[in-house]
Amino acid sequence: MIDRRQFLRTGSVAAPMMLSRRADAMARVAAAAETVAGRTPESIAADEDYWREIQQAFTLDRTFINLNNGYTCPTPRVVHEALKRYLDMSNQSPYTYMNQTLEAGIEGVRRALALEAGCDAEEIAITRNASEALQIAQLGIDLKPGDEVVTTNQDYGRMLNTWEQRVRRDGIVLKKVTFPVPVPGGQAELASRIEQAITPRTRVIHYCHITNITGQIFPIRTIARMARQRGITTIVDGAHAFAHFPYQLRDLECDYYGVSLHKWLLAPVGTGFLYMRRERIAATWPLQPAPASQHDDIRKFEQIGTHPAANHNAIAEALQFHQAIGTPRRAARMRYLRARWQSRVEQLPGVRILTSPDPEQSCGLVNMTLDAFDLRQVVAHLWDRYRIVVTTSGVAGEFRGLRITPNIYTTLAELDTFAGAIESIVGTGLPKQTA
């Protein structure tokens, strides 16, 4: 059987050039890291020479400014080229290359992810996104009529819809905890509000590590320990957390944890993983049936039928790129970028930042509202006039705002353009054609 290395050597004329570009790109990122070795992440966050090298690793359309990286992110050039290389290989003979050669690569990806995430490789299932990962837990846990699930009204809509379906189908009770933004009492108040919602019928607590709406970081371990003392299962939505700020899964002590890798890790679209404590695997049903022989094997949750191997194999390249930077540096840079634009607009009349400034409670995802304006019109104006991409998030009248999510490829000039646009809107209003 022809392996991947042999294919790239003999089966593709473009392979040497592609591999050369990959080596050069990674060498530049590694060289940039050497220039800042020994410095704190906070000092590196303001080093534009270093971050300019990182920015050059992406192939982007710079005619517009993407501040909606909370949706999904562009991959670095080396990751995108790896994805294309694997797709080209698969297309030569799908059964031979995709099924028999590339599919085995998932095990290397599993091990690398586990090492980065801080858990056992036998506790990670590769999924297509956080939604799929979390739904495996939500739909795979046995619950009876009257059993209670505690969550929050800032959890992701798809996950709330999944619980609502179980309410209709299984007769469970769903309780949504509310909390103000920013939270006056910080993480202690969040834990307290969750605890107050618990009753003897509570079986599951489902909560975000960092919410996709306002960027609020929850005290994961505090809540997980509180739940375990009561025999309650914990499911954590980590879609926006992994590779965004530092943590290790083994330290969180939750039972299930779902991740989207096409967000902050910069892996190809359609990649994610589910972490599941080993003792939970046998009792959790997979979304798609697996053979009984896999009842205690994490791989039973990957049974989805025919699927591309290219996407999950390219995760390995994304991990390598990410590790050349490191999560602490990324988190410090995200907070630095946030301060760059937020410091210019937060004191403007009618502007409210709905995300806590406390670094223990937030990172690079920020919700900002403009009280005097229809936010849909603001979004349209930012695009029409400045070619800036942002999105609205939250529900009307509570935490409705603009979600601002730059990334490590975002330049200071782009953020200055955004801040200037907000200053202009607040100062002179929206033009009539967008009103």
Protein Blocks (a to p, Z undefined) as FASTA:
>chain_A
ZZfklmmmmmpmklmmmmmmmmmmmmmmmmmmmmmgoiafklmmmmmklmmmmmmmpccd
fkbccfblklpccddfklmmmmmmmmmmmmmommlmmmmmmmmmmmmmmmmmmmmnopaf
klcccdfbfklmmmmmmmmpccdehiacdddfkbcfklmmmmmmmmmmnopacddddddd
ddfklmmlmmmmmmmmpcfklmbdcddfbdcklopacdfklmmmmmmmnopacdddfklm
gokbgcdfklnopabdcddfklmnopaehiacddddfklmmmpccfbdcdfklmmgfklm
mmgbjadfklmmmmmmmmmmmmmnopklmmmmmmmmmmmmmmmmmmpghiacfbdfbfkl
gckbccdddfkbcfklmmmmmmmmnopacddedjehilgccdddddfkbcfklmmmmmmm
mmmmmmnopafklZZ
